[in-house]
Amino acid sequence: LMVVPATPDAITVMIHEMPGAHYMRGGLRRQGAPARPDPCETIRDYLAAMEARDLPRAEAMLGAGFVMNFPDAPNLKTLAELIAWAKPRYRFVKKTYDKFEAFQQGMVSVVYSMGTLYGEWPDGTPFAGIRFIDRFEMKNGQITRQDVWNDMAEVRAKLA
C-alpha cells in the first residue's frame, strides 16, 4: 500500500523531539514507553543463534505459545523438536539472505526473511541454491510463530 504517491527520494519527513515532561495523551501527562527492538534485527539474531546452535540464546527470544510450521512436518513447539525432526533430512543447513521485510498487523510484528539454503544431505552430498521464505510473528518483542516454505523436497525428489 503506497500512502504517498511519490518516490522515496521525493519525500521529506520531519520529526520534532518533545521533552518527556511535555508528553501528554488524553489531557494527562504520561511517560512514553521505550521503543521495542527492530523486529528484523530480532529475527536476524534468532536465525544466527540457530545457525550457530546457540539454543539457549535462541530460546530466550521465543514467546509463550511459540509454534513452528515446516513443510511436511507436524506443528513443532520446541527447538529440540525441530532438531529431532530435521536430523534425518540433512546434516546441516545454512541460509544466504536476500532480504528481510517487516510490517505491523495490529499488535503483532510480521517479518519475512527470503533467500537460499545451502548445506549437506545426510550422505554428505552438498546442496545449494534452494529457495526459502520464513514468516515470523512477534508479540511484545518475542517470537511466537514461524512458518517455513522452501523447495527442499522438490530438489531431493530430482536427486532420487
Residue frames as a rotation matrix with the C-alpha (Angstrom) as fourth column:
LEU 1
0.587 0.810 0.000 0.00
0.810 -0.587 0.000 0.00
0.000 0.000 -1.000 0.00
MET 2
-0.566 -0.741 0.360 1.51
0.748 -0.646 -0.154 3.27
0.347 0.182 0.920 -1.09
VAL 3
0.182 0.636 -0.750 0.24
0.872 -0.457 -0.177 6.07
-0.455 -0.621 -0.638 1.16
VAL 4
0.287 -0.191 -0.939 2.16
-0.242 -0.962 0.122 8.89
-0.927 0.193 -0.322 -0.52
PRO 5
0.814 0.069 0.576 2.27
0.484 0.467 -0.740 8.68
-0.320 0.881 0.347 -4.34
ALA 6
0.740 -0.665 -0.096 5.92
-0.650 -0.671 -0.357 9.71
0.173 0.327 -0.929 -4.61
THR 7
0.413 -0.698 -0.585 9.29
0.256 0.706 -0.660 8.03
0.874 0.123 0.471 -4.82
PRO 8
0.596 -0.167 -0.786 11.18
0.803 0.128 0.582 7.80
0.003 -0.978 0.210 -1.50
ASP 9
-0.496 -0.865 -0.081 13.73
0.864 -0.501 0.058 10.43
-0.090 -0.041 0.995 -2.59
ALA 10
-0.514 0.384 0.767 10.86
0.186 -0.823 0.537 12.92
0.837 0.418 0.352 -3.09
ILE 11
0.619 0.756 -0.212 9.55
0.316 0.007 0.949 12.56
0.719 -0.654 -0.235 0.48
THR 12
-0.559 -0.726 0.402 10.81
-0.134 -0.399 -0.907 14.53
0.819 -0.561 0.126 3.46
VAL 13
0.475 0.649 -0.594 9.84
0.536 0.322 0.781 13.51
0.698 -0.689 -0.195 6.97
MET 14
-0.382 -0.555 0.739 10.39
-0.311 -0.676 -0.668 15.91
0.870 -0.485 0.086 9.86
ILE 15
0.353 0.416 -0.838 10.26
0.658 0.526 0.538 14.77
0.665 -0.742 -0.087 13.45
HIS 16
-0.014 -0.300 0.954 10.33
-0.496 -0.826 -0.267 17.17
0.868 -0.477 -0.138 16.35
GLU 17
-0.463 -0.223 -0.858 11.55
0.564 0.672 -0.479 15.66
0.683 -0.706 -0.186 19.60
MET 18
0.383 0.644 0.663 9.41
-0.292 -0.596 0.748 16.56
0.876 -0.480 -0.041 22.57
PRO 19
-0.684 -0.603 0.411 10.80
-0.569 0.089 -0.817 16.64
0.456 -0.793 -0.404 26.09
GLY 20
-0.638 0.400 -0.658 9.30
0.471 0.879 0.078 13.84
0.609 -0.261 -0.749 28.20
ALA 21
-0.787 0.318 -0.528 7.89
0.404 -0.381 -0.832 16.40
-0.466 -0.868 0.172 30.65
HIS 22
-0.587 0.564 -0.580 5.66
-0.681 -0.732 -0.023 17.77
-0.437 0.382 0.814 27.85
TYR 23
-0.883 0.239 -0.404 4.30
-0.114 0.726 0.679 14.41
0.456 0.645 -0.613 26.70
MET 24
-0.551 0.784 0.287 0.52
-0.533 -0.067 -0.843 14.17
-0.642 -0.618 0.455 27.17
ARG 25
-0.855 0.470 -0.218 -2.29
0.061 0.509 0.859 11.96
0.515 0.721 -0.464 25.96
GLY 26
-0.008 0.956 -0.292 -5.95
0.703 0.213 0.678 12.48
0.711 -0.200 -0.674 26.72
GLY 27
0.509 0.192 0.839 -5.08
-0.228 -0.910 0.347 15.65
0.830 -0.367 -0.420 28.63
LEU 28
0.968 -0.206 0.142 -2.93
-0.080 0.281 0.956 13.71
-0.237 -0.937 0.255 31.11
ARG 29
0.199 -0.969 -0.150 0.84
-0.977 -0.183 -0.114 13.82
0.083 0.169 -0.982 31.48
ARG 30
0.971 0.109 0.215 2.26
-0.122 0.991 0.048 10.40
-0.207 -0.073 0.976 30.67
GLN 31
-0.045 -0.995 0.087 5.59
-0.572 0.097 0.814 8.66
-0.819 -0.014 -0.574 30.38
GLY 32
0.470 0.178 -0.865 6.20
-0.872 0.246 -0.423 7.39
0.138 0.953 0.271 26.85
ALA 33
0.836 -0.154 0.526 7.06
-0.021 0.950 0.311 3.71
-0.548 -0.271 0.791 26.50
PRO 34
-0.212 -0.951 -0.224 10.53
-0.503 -0.090 0.859 2.78
-0.838 0.295 -0.459 25.28
ALA 35
0.281 0.244 -0.928 10.73
-0.956 0.160 -0.247 1.63
0.088 0.956 0.278 21.68
ARG 36
0.745 -0.030 0.666 10.82
-0.106 0.981 0.163 -2.12
-0.659 -0.192 0.728 21.10
PRO 37
-0.365 -0.927 0.091 13.78
-0.100 0.137 0.986 -3.63
-0.926 0.351 -0.143 19.26
ASP 38
-0.204 0.191 -0.960 13.69
-0.968 -0.187 0.168 -3.67
-0.148 0.964 0.223 15.45
PRO 39
0.600 0.518 0.610 11.81
-0.480 0.843 -0.244 -6.90
-0.640 -0.147 0.754 14.59
CYS 40
0.857 -0.343 -0.385 14.12
-0.244 0.387 -0.889 -7.61
0.454 0.856 0.248 11.62
GLU 41
-0.136 -0.955 0.264 17.15
-0.764 -0.068 -0.642 -7.41
0.631 -0.289 -0.720 13.91
THR 42
0.000 0.211 0.978 15.50
-0.858 0.503 -0.108 -9.75
-0.514 -0.838 0.181 16.43
ILE 43
0.913 0.379 0.152 14.82
-0.239 0.796 -0.556 -12.28
-0.332 0.472 0.817 13.66
ARG 44
0.515 -0.812 -0.276 18.38
-0.410 0.049 -0.911 -11.95
0.753 0.582 -0.307 12.31
ASP 45
-0.290 -0.625 0.725 19.71
-0.937 0.033 -0.347 -12.57
0.193 -0.780 -0.595 15.84
TYR 46
0.368 0.531 0.763 17.43
-0.649 0.735 -0.198 -15.60
-0.666 -0.422 0.615 16.28
LEU 47
0.984 0.019 -0.179 18.45
-0.155 0.597 -0.787 -17.12
0.092 0.802 0.590 12.94
ALA 48
0.161 -0.987 0.006 22.14
-0.616 -0.105 -0.781 -16.50
0.771 0.122 -0.625 13.69
ALA 49
-0.215 -0.184 0.959 21.74
-0.941 0.302 -0.153 -18.21
-0.261 -0.935 -0.238 17.08
MET 50
0.724 0.537 0.433 20.01
-0.389 0.836 -0.387 -21.18
-0.570 0.112 0.814 15.43
GLU 51
0.815 -0.462 -0.351 22.71
-0.251 0.265 -0.931 -21.49
0.523 0.847 0.100 12.78
ALA 52
-0.205 -0.930 0.304 25.41
-0.708 -0.073 -0.702 -21.40
0.676 -0.359 -0.644 15.49
ARG 53
0.092 0.392 -0.915 23.37
0.342 0.851 0.399 -23.94
0.935 -0.349 -0.056 17.52
ASP 54
-0.957 -0.255 0.138 23.30
-0.009 -0.450 -0.893 -21.48
0.290 -0.856 0.428 20.42
LEU 55
-0.316 0.921 -0.229 19.95
0.537 0.372 0.757 -22.87
0.782 0.117 -0.612 21.54
PRO 56
-0.173 0.287 -0.942 19.77
0.940 -0.236 -0.245 -21.06
-0.293 -0.928 -0.229 24.92
ARG 57
-0.814 -0.153 -0.560 20.17
0.042 -0.978 0.206 -17.70
-0.579 0.144 0.803 23.14
ALA 58
-0.838 0.540 -0.081 17.57
-0.111 -0.022 0.994 -18.65
0.535 0.841 0.079 20.50
GLU 59
-0.266 0.771 -0.579 15.11
0.808 0.506 0.303 -19.97
0.526 -0.387 -0.757 23.10
ALA 60
-0.533 0.012 -0.846 15.37
0.652 -0.631 -0.420 -16.71
-0.539 -0.775 0.328 25.06
MET 61
-0.928 0.162 -0.334 13.79
-0.320 -0.806 0.498 -14.95
-0.189 0.569 0.800 22.04
LEU 62
-0.675 0.694 -0.251 10.73
0.249 0.534 0.808 -17.22
0.695 0.483 -0.533 21.96
GLY 63
-0.587 0.562 0.583 7.41
-0.777 -0.592 -0.212 -16.18
0.226 -0.578 0.784 23.46
ALA 64
-0.535 0.507 0.676 4.62
-0.304 0.631 -0.714 -18.13
-0.789 -0.587 -0.183 25.12
GLY 65
0.475 0.815 0.332 2.78
-0.057 0.405 -0.913 -20.46
-0.878 0.415 0.239 22.75
PHE 66
-0.198 -0.647 -0.736 5.62
-0.840 -0.275 0.467 -20.47
-0.505 0.711 -0.490 20.19
VAL 67
0.478 0.334 0.813 4.94
0.143 0.883 -0.447 -22.76
-0.867 0.330 0.374 17.24
MET 68
-0.491 -0.647 -0.584 6.85
-0.613 -0.220 0.759 -23.63
-0.619 0.730 -0.288 14.04
ASN 69
0.641 0.669 0.377 5.33
-0.093 0.555 -0.826 -24.94
-0.762 0.495 0.418 10.83
PHE 70
-0.469 -0.828 -0.308 7.71
-0.578 0.024 0.815 -26.61
-0.667 0.561 -0.490 8.35
PRO 71
0.010 0.460 -0.888 6.83
-0.955 0.268 0.129 -28.36
0.298 0.847 0.441 5.07
ASP 72
0.281 0.216 -0.935 5.57
-0.224 0.962 0.155 -31.90
0.933 0.165 0.319 5.72
ALA 73
-0.795 -0.526 -0.302 6.03
0.201 0.242 -0.949 -31.61
0.573 -0.815 -0.087 9.50
PRO 74
0.239 0.827 -0.509 3.69
0.893 0.019 0.449 -31.56
0.381 -0.562 -0.734 12.47
ASN 75
0.712 -0.006 0.702 3.46
-0.205 -0.958 0.199 -28.32
0.672 -0.286 -0.684 14.43
LEU 76
-0.035 -0.814 -0.580 6.73
0.738 0.370 -0.564 -28.05
0.674 -0.448 0.588 16.33
LYS 77
0.851 0.484 0.205 6.67
0.199 -0.658 0.727 -26.28
0.486 -0.577 -0.656 19.69
THR 78
0.736 -0.672 -0.077 10.30
-0.091 -0.211 0.973 -26.53
-0.670 -0.710 -0.216 20.84
LEU 79
0.351 -0.711 -0.609 13.70
-0.936 -0.266 -0.229 -26.19
0.001 0.651 -0.759 19.23
ALA 80
-0.542 -0.504 0.673 14.52
-0.548 0.818 0.172 -29.72
-0.637 -0.276 -0.720 20.41
GLU 81
0.296 0.726 0.620 11.54
0.192 0.591 -0.784 -31.00
-0.936 0.351 0.035 18.38
LEU 82
0.837 -0.025 -0.547 12.81
-0.495 -0.460 -0.737 -29.09
-0.233 0.888 -0.397 15.34
ILE 83
-0.138 -0.984 -0.115 16.31
-0.979 0.118 0.166 -30.56
-0.150 0.135 -0.979 15.63
ALA 84
-0.444 0.043 0.895 14.95
-0.166 0.978 -0.129 -34.10
-0.881 -0.206 -0.427 16.03
TRP 85
0.629 0.754 0.191 12.64
0.113 0.154 -0.981 -33.64
-0.769 0.639 0.012 13.02
ALA 86
0.755 -0.349 -0.556 15.44
-0.650 -0.516 -0.558 -32.19
-0.092 0.782 -0.616 10.84
LYS 87
0.041 -0.874 0.485 18.14
-0.640 0.349 0.684 -34.74
-0.767 -0.339 -0.545 11.77
PRO 88
-0.055 -0.111 0.992 17.26
0.447 0.886 0.124 -37.38
-0.893 0.451 0.001 9.13
ARG 89
0.839 0.511 0.187 16.71
0.401 -0.350 -0.846 -34.70
-0.367 0.785 -0.499 6.45
TYR 90
0.655 -0.682 0.325 20.14
0.011 -0.422 -0.906 -33.05
0.756 0.597 -0.269 6.33
ARG 91
0.020 -0.758 -0.652 23.50
0.917 0.275 -0.291 -32.95
0.399 -0.592 0.700 8.14
PHE 92
-0.405 -0.066 -0.912 23.36
0.547 -0.817 -0.184 -29.20
-0.733 -0.573 0.367 8.32
VAL 93
0.205 0.465 0.861 21.65
0.925 -0.381 -0.014 -26.29
0.322 0.799 -0.508 6.62
LYS 94
-0.478 -0.331 -0.813 22.57
0.544 -0.839 0.022 -22.62
-0.690 -0.432 0.581 6.47
LYS 95
0.548 0.794 0.261 20.97
0.761 -0.344 -0.551 -19.63
-0.347 0.501 -0.793 4.83
THR 96
-0.810 -0.568 0.145 22.01
0.576 -0.726 0.376 -16.88
-0.108 0.388 0.915 2.48
TYR 97
0.020 0.873 -0.488 19.62
0.653 -0.380 -0.655 -13.95
-0.757 -0.306 -0.578 2.91
ASP 98
-0.415 -0.034 0.909 18.36
0.825 -0.436 0.360 -11.85
0.384 0.899 0.209 0.03
LYS 99
-0.564 0.240 0.790 16.11
-0.259 -0.960 0.107 -9.62
0.784 -0.144 0.604 2.11
PHE 100
-0.687 0.454 -0.567 14.06
0.714 0.280 -0.641 -9.10
-0.133 -0.846 -0.517 5.24
GLU 101
-0.534 0.604 0.591 10.68
-0.062 -0.726 0.685 -7.35
0.843 0.330 0.425 5.26
ALA 102
-0.778 0.285 -0.560 8.66
0.621 0.219 -0.753 -6.28
-0.092 -0.933 -0.347 8.30
PHE 103
-0.511 0.658 0.553 5.24
-0.216 -0.721 0.658 -4.79
0.832 0.217 0.510 8.93
GLN 104
-0.898 0.296 0.326 2.73
-0.334 0.023 -0.942 -4.41
-0.286 -0.955 0.078 11.75
GLN 105
-0.428 0.848 -0.313 -0.52
0.049 0.367 0.929 -6.31
0.902 0.382 -0.199 11.91
GLY 106
0.765 0.641 0.061 -2.28
0.040 -0.141 0.989 -4.89
0.643 -0.754 -0.134 14.96
MET 107
0.713 -0.495 0.497 -0.09
-0.661 -0.238 0.711 -5.70
-0.234 -0.836 -0.497 17.97
VAL 108
0.617 -0.472 0.630 1.85
0.386 0.879 0.281 -8.34
-0.686 0.070 0.724 16.00
SER 109
0.119 -0.670 -0.733 5.08
-0.814 -0.489 0.315 -7.64
-0.569 0.559 -0.603 14.10
VAL 110
0.842 0.136 0.522 5.38
0.175 0.847 -0.502 -9.81
-0.510 0.514 0.690 10.99
VAL 111
0.083 -0.891 -0.446 8.82
-0.760 -0.346 0.550 -10.42
-0.645 0.293 -0.706 9.47
TYR 112
0.986 0.093 0.135 9.62
0.023 0.735 -0.678 -12.25
-0.163 0.672 0.722 6.25
SER 113
-0.007 -0.991 -0.130 13.13
-0.586 -0.102 0.804 -13.49
-0.811 0.082 -0.580 5.51
MET 114
0.942 0.333 0.044 13.91
-0.127 0.475 -0.871 -14.69
-0.311 0.815 0.490 1.99
GLY 115
0.084 -0.951 -0.297 16.91
-0.942 -0.173 0.287 -16.26
-0.324 0.256 -0.911 0.35
THR 116
0.452 -0.024 -0.892 18.50
-0.519 0.806 -0.285 -19.61
0.725 0.592 0.352 -0.40
LEU 117
0.793 -0.152 0.590 19.59
-0.443 0.520 0.730 -22.64
-0.418 -0.841 0.345 1.61
TYR 118
0.244 -0.718 -0.651 22.89
-0.581 0.430 -0.692 -24.50
0.777 0.547 -0.312 1.39
GLY 119
0.257 -0.175 0.950 24.26
-0.892 0.336 0.304 -27.43
-0.373 -0.925 -0.070 3.35
GLU 120
-0.774 -0.511 -0.374 24.69
-0.603 0.774 0.192 -31.20
0.192 0.374 -0.907 3.15
TRP 121
0.377 0.834 -0.403 22.26
-0.651 0.548 0.525 -34.06
0.659 0.064 0.750 2.69
PRO 122
0.791 -0.019 0.611 22.55
-0.528 0.482 0.699 -36.95
-0.308 -0.876 0.371 5.19
ASP 123
0.819 -0.492 0.294 25.02
0.554 0.813 -0.182 -38.78
-0.150 0.312 0.938 2.89
GLY 124
0.028 -0.856 -0.517 27.37
0.502 -0.435 0.748 -35.76
-0.865 -0.280 0.417 2.84
THR 125
-0.284 -0.059 0.957 26.43
0.944 -0.190 0.269 -34.57
0.166 0.980 0.109 -0.65
PRO 126
-0.799 -0.040 -0.600 26.35
0.264 -0.920 -0.289 -30.77
-0.541 -0.389 0.746 -0.73
PHE 127
0.079 0.797 0.599 23.32
0.989 -0.137 0.052 -28.76
0.123 0.588 -0.799 -1.82
ALA 128
-0.709 -0.270 -0.651 22.92
0.370 -0.929 -0.018 -25.05
-0.600 -0.254 0.759 -2.52
GLY 129
-0.960 0.252 -0.118 20.57
-0.259 -0.655 0.709 -22.54
0.102 0.712 0.695 -4.08
ILE 130
-0.496 0.835 -0.238 17.36
0.777 0.549 0.307 -23.93
0.387 -0.032 -0.921 -2.58
ARG 131
-0.481 0.362 0.799 14.80
-0.170 -0.932 0.320 -21.13
0.860 0.018 0.510 -2.24
PHE 132
-0.423 0.429 -0.798 13.15
0.886 0.381 -0.264 -20.41
0.191 -0.819 -0.541 1.10
ILE 133
-0.254 0.373 0.892 10.78
-0.279 -0.912 0.302 -17.95
0.926 -0.172 0.336 2.74
ASP 134
-0.584 0.127 -0.802 10.35
0.775 0.379 -0.505 -17.77
0.240 -0.917 -0.319 6.51
ARG 135
-0.031 0.632 0.774 7.47
-0.082 -0.774 0.628 -15.83
0.996 -0.044 0.076 8.04
PHE 136
-0.698 -0.260 -0.667 7.72
0.630 0.219 -0.745 -14.86
0.340 -0.940 0.011 11.70
GLU 137
0.424 0.759 0.495 5.22
0.177 -0.605 0.776 -13.33
0.888 -0.241 -0.391 14.09
MET 138
-0.685 -0.644 -0.341 6.36
0.522 -0.108 -0.846 -11.39
0.508 -0.757 0.410 17.15
LYS 139
0.561 0.787 0.259 4.38
0.269 -0.469 0.841 -10.11
0.783 -0.402 -0.474 20.13
ASN 140
0.979 -0.158 0.128 5.88
-0.187 -0.455 0.871 -7.94
-0.080 -0.876 -0.475 22.84
GLY 141
0.314 -0.936 -0.160 9.32
-0.949 -0.311 -0.046 -8.33
-0.007 0.166 -0.986 21.28
GLN 142
-0.430 -0.445 0.786 9.26
-0.475 0.852 0.222 -12.16
-0.768 -0.278 -0.577 21.35
ILE 143
-0.690 0.107 -0.716 8.83
-0.654 0.330 0.680 -14.65
0.309 0.938 -0.157 18.50
THR 144
-0.223 0.705 0.673 5.53
-0.664 0.395 -0.635 -16.53
-0.713 -0.589 0.381 18.71
ARG 145
0.692 0.497 0.524 5.29
0.061 0.682 -0.728 -18.20
-0.720 0.536 0.442 15.30
GLN 146
-0.421 -0.758 -0.498 7.49
-0.621 -0.159 0.767 -19.32
-0.661 0.633 -0.404 12.41
ASP 147
0.722 0.578 0.380 6.12
-0.029 0.574 -0.818 -20.58
-0.691 0.580 0.431 9.10
VAL 148
-0.334 -0.932 -0.140 8.62
-0.394 0.002 0.919 -22.02
-0.857 0.362 -0.368 6.61
TRP 149
0.887 0.448 0.112 8.34
-0.074 0.377 -0.923 -22.59
-0.456 0.811 0.367 2.87
ASN 150
-0.120 -0.941 -0.316 11.18
-0.706 -0.143 0.694 -24.00
-0.698 0.306 -0.647 0.76
ASP 151
0.553 0.248 -0.795 11.95
-0.813 0.370 -0.450 -26.11
0.183 0.895 0.407 -2.30
MET 152
-0.360 -0.794 0.490 13.97
-0.872 0.473 0.125 -28.75
-0.331 -0.382 -0.863 -0.42
ALA 153
0.058 0.446 0.893 11.54
-0.103 0.893 -0.439 -31.62
-0.993 -0.066 0.097 -1.19
GLU 154
0.932 0.303 -0.199 11.48
-0.201 -0.026 -0.979 -30.76
-0.302 0.953 0.037 -4.90
VAL 155
0.246 -0.926 -0.287 15.28
-0.945 -0.163 -0.283 -30.71
0.216 0.341 -0.915 -5.07
ARG 156
-0.436 -0.389 0.811 15.56
-0.644 0.764 0.020 -34.03
-0.628 -0.514 -0.584 -3.20
ALA 157
0.482 0.708 0.517 12.96
-0.084 0.624 -0.777 -35.63
-0.872 0.331 0.361 -5.49
LYS 158
0.834 -0.218 -0.507 15.06
-0.545 -0.186 -0.817 -34.72
0.084 0.958 -0.274 -8.55
LEU 159
-0.185 -0.975 0.122 18.08
-0.981 0.175 -0.089 -36.46
0.066 -0.136 -0.989 -6.98
ALA 160
-0.041 0.243 0.969 16.20
-0.516 0.825 -0.229 -39.73
-0.855 -0.510 0.092 -6.38
